[in-house]
């Protein structure tokens, strides 16, 4: 099963996903990435921070 890594870059900060996850397909990896992005943004909103601009790499 392929392993995918979801690194996050916010402004000048790069957070490397050193663990990654094993998923069966590219579509499942895409779904996991979308869910993770939603979670990150929701946590920032709940903490009262601006969401800013995120990119994936």
Rosetta constraint file for C-alpha pairs under 8 A:
AtomPair CA 1 CA 22 HARMONIC 6.07 0.50
AtomPair CA 1 CA 23 HARMONIC 6.19 0.50
AtomPair CA 1 CA 24 HARMONIC 5.59 0.50
AtomPair CA 2 CA 22 HARMONIC 5.65 0.50
AtomPair CA 2 CA 23 HARMONIC 6.04 0.50
AtomPair CA 2 CA 24 HARMONIC 6.60 0.50
AtomPair CA 2 CA 25 HARMONIC 7.55 0.50
AtomPair CA 3 CA 20 HARMONIC 6.18 0.50
AtomPair CA 3 CA 21 HARMONIC 5.35 0.50
AtomPair CA 3 CA 22 HARMONIC 4.34 0.50
AtomPair CA 3 CA 23 HARMONIC 6.42 0.50
AtomPair CA 4 CA 20 HARMONIC 5.29 0.50
AtomPair CA 4 CA 21 HARMONIC 5.44 0.50
AtomPair CA 4 CA 22 HARMONIC 6.37 0.50
AtomPair CA 4 CA 23 HARMONIC 7.36 0.50
AtomPair CA 4 CA 29 HARMONIC 6.84 0.50
AtomPair CA 5 CA 17 HARMONIC 5.63 0.50
AtomPair CA 5 CA 18 HARMONIC 7.23 0.50
AtomPair CA 5 CA 19 HARMONIC 7.16 0.50
AtomPair CA 5 CA 20 HARMONIC 4.24 0.50
AtomPair CA 5 CA 21 HARMONIC 6.58 0.50
AtomPair CA 6 CA 16 HARMONIC 7.46 0.50
AtomPair CA 6 CA 17 HARMONIC 5.55 0.50
AtomPair CA 6 CA 20 HARMONIC 6.70 0.50
AtomPair CA 6 CA 33 HARMONIC 6.80 0.50
AtomPair CA 6 CA 56 HARMONIC 7.36 0.50
AtomPair CA 6 CA 57 HARMONIC 7.51 0.50
AtomPair CA 7 CA 14 HARMONIC 7.36 0.50
AtomPair CA 7 CA 15 HARMONIC 5.78 0.50
AtomPair CA 7 CA 16 HARMONIC 4.75 0.50
AtomPair CA 7 CA 17 HARMONIC 5.05 0.50
AtomPair CA 7 CA 56 HARMONIC 6.39 0.50
AtomPair CA 7 CA 57 HARMONIC 6.05 0.50
AtomPair CA 8 CA 14 HARMONIC 5.92 0.50
AtomPair CA 8 CA 15 HARMONIC 5.11 0.50
AtomPair CA 8 CA 16 HARMONIC 6.62 0.50
AtomPair CA 8 CA 17 HARMONIC 7.81 0.50
AtomPair CA 8 CA 54 HARMONIC 7.24 0.50
AtomPair CA 8 CA 55 HARMONIC 6.64 0.50
AtomPair CA 8 CA 56 HARMONIC 5.75 0.50
AtomPair CA 8 CA 57 HARMONIC 7.07 0.50
AtomPair CA 9 CA 13 HARMONIC 5.60 0.50
AtomPair CA 9 CA 14 HARMONIC 4.39 0.50
AtomPair CA 9 CA 15 HARMONIC 6.10 0.50
AtomPair CA 9 CA 54 HARMONIC 6.10 0.50
AtomPair CA 9 CA 55 HARMONIC 5.82 0.50
AtomPair CA 9 CA 56 HARMONIC 6.70 0.50
AtomPair CA 9 CA 57 HARMONIC 7.74 0.50
AtomPair CA 10 CA 14 HARMONIC 6.53 0.50
AtomPair CA 10 CA 52 HARMONIC 7.59 0.50
AtomPair CA 10 CA 53 HARMONIC 6.63 0.50
AtomPair CA 10 CA 54 HARMONIC 5.38 0.50
AtomPair CA 10 CA 55 HARMONIC 7.20 0.50
AtomPair CA 11 CA 53 HARMONIC 7.31 0.50
AtomPair CA 11 CA 54 HARMONIC 7.63 0.50
AtomPair CA 23 CA 28 HARMONIC 6.29 0.50
AtomPair CA 23 CA 29 HARMONIC 6.17 0.50
AtomPair CA 24 CA 28 HARMONIC 6.69 0.50
AtomPair CA 24 CA 29 HARMONIC 7.95 0.50
AtomPair CA 25 CA 29 HARMONIC 6.36 0.50
AtomPair CA 26 CA 30 HARMONIC 6.16 0.50
AtomPair CA 27 CA 31 HARMONIC 6.29 0.50
AtomPair CA 28 CA 32 HARMONIC 6.21 0.50
AtomPair CA 29 CA 33 HARMONIC 6.16 0.50
AtomPair CA 30 CA 34 HARMONIC 6.24 0.50
AtomPair CA 31 CA 35 HARMONIC 6.20 0.50
AtomPair CA 32 CA 36 HARMONIC 6.10 0.50
AtomPair CA 33 CA 37 HARMONIC 6.15 0.50
AtomPair CA 34 CA 38 HARMONIC 6.22 0.50
AtomPair CA 35 CA 39 HARMONIC 6.22 0.50
AtomPair CA 36 CA 40 HARMONIC 6.23 0.50
AtomPair CA 37 CA 41 HARMONIC 6.23 0.50
AtomPair CA 38 CA 42 HARMONIC 6.01 0.50
AtomPair CA 39 CA 43 HARMONIC 6.10 0.50
AtomPair CA 40 CA 44 HARMONIC 6.38 0.50
AtomPair CA 41 CA 45 HARMONIC 6.20 0.50
AtomPair CA 41 CA 51 HARMONIC 6.02 0.50
AtomPair CA 42 CA 46 HARMONIC 6.10 0.50
AtomPair CA 43 CA 47 HARMONIC 6.15 0.50
AtomPair CA 44 CA 48 HARMONIC 6.30 0.50
AtomPair CA 44 CA 49 HARMONIC 5.19 0.50
AtomPair CA 44 CA 50 HARMONIC 6.86 0.50
AtomPair CA 44 CA 51 HARMONIC 6.18 0.50
AtomPair CA 45 CA 49 HARMONIC 5.58 0.50
AtomPair CA 45 CA 50 HARMONIC 6.65 0.50
AtomPair CA 45 CA 51 HARMONIC 6.63 0.50
